Amino acid sequence: QVQLVESGGGLVQGGGSLRLSCAASGRTFSSAAMGWFRQAPGKEREYIGCISWSGGSTRYADSVKGRFTISRDNAKNTVYLQMNSLKPEDTAVYYCATTNTWPSGATYEYDYWGQGTQVTVSS
């Protein structure tokens, strides 16, 4: 059993930055990696990127490459999503999730999900 809690969302101006956190508890040792996803109203959930627990390797969707950075603190069982140069189209609910598949950008390969945190980017 794994519990994930996202935090750090809020309202930010276009061009600004925000760092999201995902605190994990439970049997996180059994998961290979963590992923970040987002979902805007009326749209499908979109893959952002993922990071491996063991080596810290990362993968990113093309839409966020160069702007978003995923990192992790294994001692704290926490992963982060640093978002820079934010755009209004980044507005969405952001989710973290666990997977036993590396790498993975597919929602069906993720097992546990957080409740999400809202990010709103104004123009």
Secondary structure, 3 states (H helix, E strand, C coil): CEEEEEECCEEEECCCCEEEEEEEEECHHHCCEEEEEEECCCCCCEEEEEEECCCCCEEECCCCCCCEEEEEEHHHCEEEEEECCCCHHHCEEEEEEEECCCCCCCHHHEEEECCCEEEEEEC
